[in-house]
Amino acid sequence: MLFRIFLFIVGFLLMVLGSFYIIVYINLFSLGYTIFEYLEYIFSRYECYYFIVGLILVSISILRGDKKWYIFMI
């Protein structure tokens, strides 16, 4: 249970960090970038992958089944 909480917190922090960079890079629109150039730039930056990694970690921590919990359902 403690591992799931740790995984959730780390995943949440990575999601916040990744979304921060994605929002900061929105300023590229003021320089004349199109939406496709923006997305290409976002996918080329490793900082923006933190959001995806964090989303995966949070999903694992939430959706991972706890076998002890299913005993009480019977």
N, C-alpha and C positions, 0 to 999 in steps of 0.2 A: 504494500500500500504506500509506503514511504517512497519507493522508487517511482511509482506512478505520479505522485505529487511533484517530485523532483523533475520528472520528465515533462510534466505539464508546465511548470514554472520556466524551465529552460526553453521549451518550445514557444511559450508566450513571449518571452524576452526576445527570442530570435525573430518572431513575427513582428514585434514592435520595431525592432531595429531595421528589418527589411522594408517594412512599410514606410518608415521614416525616409529611407533613401529613395524609394519610389516617389514619394510626395515631393522631396527636394528636387528630383530630376524633372518634375513637371515644369520647372522654370525653362526648360528647353523649348517649350512652345512659344515663349516670348522671343526666342532667337530665330523663329521661323521653321522649326521642325514640324513635320507632319506626324500624324498618329502612327503611321507605319515606321517612320524613322525613329520615333520615340520608343516604340516597342522593341525595335531592333537594338537600340542603345541599351534599354533596360535588360534585355536578355543577354547582352554581351558583358554586363557588369556583374562581378561575383557578389557584390554586396546585396544585390537584389534577390539572390538565391536564398538568402537567410529567411526570407518570408516563406518560401516553399518548404524549406527544411523545418522551420518552426511549425508550419501547418501540419506537416506529416507527424512531427513529434506530439503535438497536441491531439491529433486524431488517434494516434496509437494509444496515448494515455487515457483517452476517454472511451474508445471503442474496445479496448483490450478486455476480454472477459475474465472475470474473477470466478474461479471454479467453486469457491466456497459459497458464493452468493446463490448459485443455482441449487444448492442443497435445500435452501429454505423455500424455494419455489415449489417443491414437490409435495 
